[in-house]
Amino acid sequence: MRTRRLGRTGHMSSLVIMGTAAFWSSDQGEANATLDLALEHGINHIDVAPQYGNAQQVVGPWLESRRDRFFISCKTLLRTRDEAWADLQNSLALLRTDMIDLYQFHAITSWDEFEQICAPGGAAEAFRQARDEGLVRYLGITGHGMLAPAIQAAALERLDLDTVMFPLNARLYADADYRRDAERLLELAQERDAGVMIIKAIAKGPWGEKERTYGPWYEPYASDDAIEASVRFALSQPVTCLASAADVRLLVPTCAAAERFTPMSASEQADLIASRAGDGLIFEPI
């Protein structure tokens, strides 16, 4: 699998990074098999979080003997300095490492949350201390919801961040306000040399009353053709990589699409946006 530079971190991340939300209820055997498969496909970047069920517990034992082969990004949902610091220590222990490459403010979805992490006693203080002490190398932010790109643009301007991670897909780009904010964030990331990671690339829409046949809280595209179009669209933007979805069954088709990646023309992108504009939004409108 090809790689792209993750902004000023300098790391050449694989086009697909292993999203370990897929390990929510996995045992060690299933996680080992999936991580072995990810390695075979050339994935060299793992994204993990305390909120992903069993993820930290099953990634740690597999990672321990392979630590030098992977860029590890982790996150915290905790917003105060002391809580975030304790969460980081727990992640280091569970992942069986003395250093995390990228530590991220996880799921900042509102302006109030953003102000909380920036305030005195907020999580940003713990992040800066962790970087100063060498417990983490780089800092980033992730987010969901229709405000995500706007909040992350503000974060790049206010905090010393190396990466952003936000939702991007053709349906979201059919929303004029979201697309405007996303394109501004992408421009700002290029100016600041921040790495850009994409989530929800293969999201189709909300489950609604349908039976949930896949792991993500949203309905993902499952056919090879739809996944390929979704991956091509995301990777045709000025981004580094995208995270695999929260179901191990979706890893191989996502990797296959990335391995076949060719840039999508502007007209192809416009056609895909138009064709998916009628799909349901996975986030509540603002």
C-alpha positions in Angstrom: 0.0 0.0 0.0 1.2 3.5 -0.8 2.0 6.0 1.9 1.6 9.7 2.3 3.4 12.1 4.7 1.5 12.9 7.8 2.2 16.6 7.8 5.0 17.9 10.0 5.2 14.6 11.9 7.2 13.4 8.9 5.7 9.9 9.2 4.8 8.2 6.0 1.5 6.8 6.9 -0.2 4.1 4.9 -3.3 5.3 2.9 -5.5 3.2 5.3 -4.8 3.2 9.0 -6.1 0.5 11.3 -9.2 1.8 13.1 -9.4 -0.3 16.2 -13.0 0.6 17.0 -13.4 -2.7 15.0 -12.1 -4.4 18.1 -14.9 -3.3 20.4 -15.8 -6.9 21.4 -12.9 -8.8 19.9 -10.9 -11.4 21.7 -7.1 -11.6 21.4 -7.2 -14.3 18.7 -9.5 -12.2 16.4 -7.5 -9.1 17.0 -4.2 -10.8 16.3 -5.6 -12.2 13.0 -6.9 -8.8 11.9 -3.7 -7.0 12.8 -1.6 -9.6 11.0 -3.8 -9.0 8.0 -3.4 -5.3 8.3 0.4 -5.8 8.4 0.2 -7.9 5.3 -1.6 -5.1 3.5 1.1 -2.7 4.4 -0.7 -0.8 7.1 1.9 0.9 9.4 -0.4 3.2 11.5 -2.8 2.1 14.2 -5.5 4.4 15.7 -6.8 3.3 19.1 -8.7 4.8 22.0 -9.9 3.9 25.5 -13.5 4.2 24.3 -13.1 1.4 21.7 -14.2 -1.5 24.0 -11.4 -4.1 24.1 -9.1 -2.3 21.7 -6.3 -1.2 24.0 -6.3 -4.5 25.8 -5.9 -6.6 22.6 -3.7 -4.3 20.6 -1.1 -4.0 23.4 0.0 -7.7 23.5 0.2 -7.9 19.7 2.0 -4.6 19.4 4.7 -5.2 22.0 7.1 -7.1 19.8 6.4 -4.9 16.8 6.3 -1.5 18.3 9.1 0.0 16.1 7.0 -0.9 12.9 4.0 1.2 13.7 2.9 4.8 14.3 0.5 4.7 17.2 -2.2 7.3 17.6 -4.3 7.3 20.7 -7.0 9.6 22.2 -8.8 10.8 25.3 -12.4 11.9 25.8 -11.5 13.5 29.1 -11.4 17.2 29.2 -9.6 18.3 32.3 -5.8 18.2 32.9 -5.8 15.6 35.7 -8.3 13.3 34.0 -6.5 13.4 30.6 -3.1 12.8 32.3 -4.5 9.7 34.1 -6.1 8.4 30.9 -2.8 8.7 29.1 -0.9 6.8 31.8 -3.5 4.0 31.5 -3.2 3.9 27.7 0.6 3.7 27.9 0.3 0.7 30.3 -2.4 -1.2 28.2 -0.6 -0.6 24.9 2.7 -1.8 26.5 4.7 1.1 25.3 6.6 4.0 26.9 5.7 6.5 24.2 2.6 7.2 22.0 3.4 8.8 18.7 0.3 10.9 18.4 -2.1 11.9 21.3 -5.4 13.5 20.3 -8.3 15.3 21.9 -11.0 12.8 21.1 -14.5 13.7 19.6 -14.5 17.4 20.2 -18.1 18.1 18.9 -19.0 21.4 20.5 -17.5 24.8 21.0 -18.0 24.3 24.8 -15.8 21.2 24.8 -13.2 23.1 22.8 -13.2 25.9 25.3 -13.0 23.4 28.2 -9.8 21.8 26.9 -8.2 25.2 26.3 -9.1 26.7 29.7 -6.8 26.7 32.7 -6.8 23.2 34.1 -8.0 21.8 30.8 -6.7 18.8 28.9 -4.4 20.9 26.8 -2.1 21.4 29.8 -1.7 17.6 30.2 -1.0 17.3 26.4 1.7 19.9 26.5 3.3 18.3 29.6 3.2 14.8 28.0 4.9 16.1 24.9 7.5 18.0 26.9 8.3 14.8 28.9 8.5 12.6 25.8 5.5 10.5 26.6 3.9 11.6 23.3 5.6 13.0 20.2 2.8 14.8 18.5 -0.6 16.3 19.3 -3.9 16.3 17.4 -7.6 16.6 17.5 -10.5 14.5 16.3 -14.2 15.3 16.0 -17.6 14.2 14.8 -20.7 16.2 13.8 -21.4 19.0 11.4 -19.2 21.5 13.4 -16.1 19.3 13.3 -14.2 21.0 10.5 -14.9 24.5 11.9 -13.9 23.6 15.4 -10.7 21.9 14.1 -9.8 24.9 12.1 -10.1 27.0 15.3 -8.0 24.4 17.1 -5.2 24.7 14.5 -5.1 28.4 14.9 -5.2 28.4 18.7 -3.2 25.3 19.7 0.1 23.9 18.6 -1.3 20.8 16.9 0.3 18.4 14.4 -2.8 16.6 13.0 -6.5 16.7 12.6 -9.0 13.9 12.1 -12.5 14.6 10.8 -15.4 13.1 8.8 -15.3 13.5 5.0 -17.4 11.8 2.4 -19.5 12.7 -0.7 -22.7 13.0 1.3 -21.2 15.5 3.7 -19.8 17.4 0.8 -23.3 17.8 -0.6 -24.0 20.0 2.4 -22.7 23.4 1.3 -21.8 24.7 4.8 -20.0 21.5 5.8 -18.0 21.5 2.5 -17.1 25.1 3.0 -15.8 24.5 6.5 -14.0 21.2 5.4 -12.2 22.9 2.5 -11.2 25.8 4.8 -9.8 23.3 7.3 -7.9 21.4 4.5 -6.4 24.7 3.3 -5.4 25.7 6.8 -3.9 22.2 7.4 -1.7 22.6 4.3 -0.6 26.1 5.4 0.3 24.7 8.9 1.7 21.5 7.5 -0.7 19.5 9.7 -1.4 15.9 8.8 -5.1 15.1 7.9 -6.8 11.8 8.7 -10.3 11.0 7.5 -13.0 9.1 9.3 -16.5 8.1 8.1 -15.2 7.8 4.5 -17.5 4.8 3.7 -20.5 6.0 5.8 -23.7 5.5 3.9 -26.3 7.0 6.3 -28.0 6.4 9.7 -29.3 2.9 10.4 -32.8 4.2 11.3 -35.1 1.2 11.8 -32.9 -1.2 9.8 -31.3 -4.2 11.3 -27.7 -3.4 12.2 -25.6 -5.8 10.2 -22.2 -4.1 10.7 -20.4 -2.8 13.6 -20.4 1.0 13.1 -23.1 3.2 14.7 -23.9 4.4 11.2 -24.7 2.2 8.2 -21.5 1.7 6.0 -21.3 1.0 2.4 -20.6 -2.7 2.0 -20.3 -3.5 -1.7 -16.9 -3.4 -3.2 -17.9 -0.8 -5.8 -19.4 1.6 -3.3 -16.5 1.2 -1.0 -14.0 1.9 -3.8 -15.9 5.0 -4.9 -15.9 6.3 -1.3 -12.2 5.6 -0.7 -11.3 7.2 -4.0 -13.3 10.3 -3.2 -11.7 10.7 0.2 -8.2 10.1 -1.0 -8.7 12.5 -3.9 -8.8 15.4 -1.4 -5.6 16.9 0.1 -5.5 14.4 3.0 -3.0 11.9 4.3 -5.0 8.8 5.0 -8.3 7.4 6.2 -9.2 5.1 9.1 -10.8 1.8 8.5 -14.4 1.4 9.8 -15.5 -0.3 13.0 -16.0 -3.8 11.6 -13.2 -6.2 10.7 -15.1 -7.4 7.7 -14.7 -4.0 6.1 -10.9 -3.9 6.4 -10.0 -6.0 3.3 -12.3 -4.2 0.8 -11.1 -0.8 2.2 -7.5 -1.8 1.8 -8.1 -3.2 -1.7 -9.7 0.1 -2.7 -6.7 2.0 -1.4 -4.3 -0.3 -3.1 -6.1 0.4 -6.5 -6.4 4.1 -5.8 -6.4 6.5 -8.7 -7.4 10.2 -8.2 -11.0 11.0 -8.9 -11.5 13.8 -11.4 -13.5 16.9 -10.5 -16.4 15.7 -12.7 -16.4 12.3 -11.1 -16.4 13.9 -7.7 -19.3 16.1 -8.6 -21.2 13.1 -10.0 -20.7 11.1 -6.8 -21.7 14.1 -4.6 -24.9 14.5 -6.6 -25.7 10.8 -6.5 -25.4 10.6 -2.7 -26.9 14.0 -1.9 -30.2 12.3 -1.1 -28.8 9.9 1.4 -29.4 10.5 5.1 -26.9 12.5 7.1 -25.2 10.5 9.8 -25.0 13.6 12.0 -27.8 15.9 13.3 -28.1 19.1 11.3 -26.9 22.2 13.0 
